[in-house]
Amino acid sequence: MKAKRIIANCSFLSQLRVGLIVFTILILPCRSLCQELPKTVPDGTEGDVLQAADTTKAEKLPWNMFDTSFTTIKLGAGFLYEYAGYTQDATGKRQMDSIGSELKYDFDVRDFRVLIGGQLKTKRTITWKAGFMYDGDAKEWYVRESGVMIATPEIWGSIFIGRTKEGYSLSKVMNGYSGESLERHMAIDAIPILGDGIKWLGYLPKQRIVWNMGIFADWLSHNQGFSTYSWQFITRAAWLPIHSEEKQTTLHIGGNFRIGQPEDNMIRLKSRPESNTAPIFIDTGTFSSNQGTFVGWEIYYNKGPWLFGTEYGWQMFNSKEKNDPVFHGGEVMMSYIFTGASRPYTTTSGIYTFIPVKKSVFQGGLGEIEAALRYSTNELNGGLIEGGRFWRITPTFNWYLSANLRFEFAYGYGILDRYSLKGATQFFQSRIQILL
């Protein structure tokens, strides 16, 4: 077993060396491939942007951005405070007894994060970012997306080096503060939220193809809860047969692939019912596996205030002990913005970003008002494992009072199929979101 892991790690090291050589070449100065300088540049991989360093002398800086001789500096912060309440039928309560936990009404700080980033004053566009988050559930501080992003027009995109999202699933890659629902769909809980490594993001405008590709290891995150793999390789690509910023219309058709070695050749998949204060509803328990392979597809279409999307994926594990289990799940969603705004799509990362607020309530407007509906499902029954199956329907109402303040309200109804029982749970959730 140890020999196999050493071989796998050697293979990973050789791949990483290639990435570091590429990185060394890429940080050398390059000529500009276009005449006009962009007004903004990417601030990480999750859809955030920075005012371009070349415009800081000509244009007024935001209150939280500063200009120095070698870099710009942008300060930011985020805060989530939420409530969750539940009701269950008698069967659902029996299932909670079997799980060994109970559902409780709760007000809690979901997370508080401090962000800092900027753009270096170099010929090649290089941005940097650091994020630190207090996790209200774990009661601990964590390093979030942190690293450098280097423009690489020679290879049609950019390179991010540091801690970032792996790049599997549009929903997972999106900034958690920008989605239409309080929580991402539960089937992607099997994907670690972050990874330490190198990621290539690219876009071919003529062919309308967007992609990301990354390789990650757990050297720095070995003892953190999200790090469940020794190494992993991820690629995601999408075709945009329709993409018009002017018409606010995009059709995104994509696929995902992921392969990795679980930490210590042991893995556990588990999922909450899309409520952070709830206990784990479905759970495989820990089992042996020397390789996990994930595949999935994603389709999204937006036109003006409308957004429709669906994702589905399969997680396959090599495990003689459990007869090579395969788990699967996904979502179907739609949203509509009544006030006429449209959720922007960025080809930098191939994701949707923050809804622009035309006129906030503090300026005498309504802000932006959105309603969303989602059906999601996750099945952790596979091979010799019976981890359970859960599905949920969730209507959500979002009120963006300004670009910095958002109220969210959601109702959910779900069925847990586990322990040879089918129990129903109703969810009542709300959240206050502040983002600077």
Protein Blocks (a to p, Z undefined) as FASTA:
>chain_A
ZZmmmmmmmmmmmmmmmmmmmmmmmmpccddfbfbdcfbdcehjnopacddfklmmmpcc
dfkbccdfkbccddddddddddddddddfklmmmmmmnopacddddddfbdcdddddddd
bfbdcdddddddddfklopacdddeddddddfknopaddeddddfhgajklmpcfklmmb
fbdcfklmmpcfbdcddddddddfklopacddddddfklmmmgmklmbfbdcdddddddf
bacfklopacdddddddddddehhiacddddehiakbccfbdgbjaddfbdcdddddddd
dehjbccdddddddddddfknopaadddddddddddfkopacdddfklopacddddfbaf
knopnbjaddddddddddfbehjbcebpcddddddddddfblkbccddddddddddeehi
acddddddddddddZZ
